Amino acid sequence: MSDTIRHHLTEALLMAYSAGTLPEAFNLAIATHVSMCDACRAAVESYDCVGGALLAETETVDMSASALAATLAMIHAGDAAPPAPAPRRSDVPRPLADYIGGSLADVAWRPVGMGVKQAVLKTSDAATARLLFIPAGAAMPDHSHNGLEMTLVLRGAFFDEEDRFGPGDIELATEADQHTPVADIGEDCICLAVTDAPLKFRRLLPRLAQPFLGI
């Protein structure tokens, strides 16, 4: 799939992901894209190497003589972790499969109107991650942004005023962008969308529904 991916993450986002400074929802989207994209995966690995080299050059701090014993005592005092379940076959990349409980067939979709469905994924409160199901040919409401919106295509494709986005492509939209995403006519589109602030809708009906849908 990587050969067909045309829209990638920025260096700043890849570096922040490597450094572990992003909210959980954005980490999920980036991890899912990186698992699909050879170029971005190679970039993350290079940033990880740079971070490791910097750590190696950082001044060390002596630990107390009892630190190891205290850590081992805490480990032994904790409950034994249950054995890891056998990996399940999934139709989505592994980072996302862990959040939806397996495959797209396990997703608890919630209708939001005009055939569009969504499923909000459980992450930290710093940002919101949701799966979107957009029927072929259907349009999302025209909107702009109060922050960053990251949209990763899992199936199908969509286009807007900027370009066309297919499987593995990731679109980054900021406060400067306003668009109307439309699912390609050939196939229903399933996306992973992440936002760190509510969207800004032009039309009244989406604005009225916004508090109930959490978008």
Buried (B, 14 or more C-beta within 10 A) or exposed (E): EEEEBEBBBEEEBBBBBBEEEBBBBBBBBBBBBBBBBEEBBEBBEEBEEEBEEEEEEEEEEEEEEEEEEEEEEEEEEEEEEEEEEEEEEBEBBEBBBBBBEBBBEEBEEBEBEEBBBBBBBEBEEEBBBBBBBBBBBBBBBBBBBEEBBBBBBBBBBBBBEEEBBBBBBBBBBEEEBBBEBBBBEEBBBBBBBBBBEBBBBEEEEBBEBBEEBEB
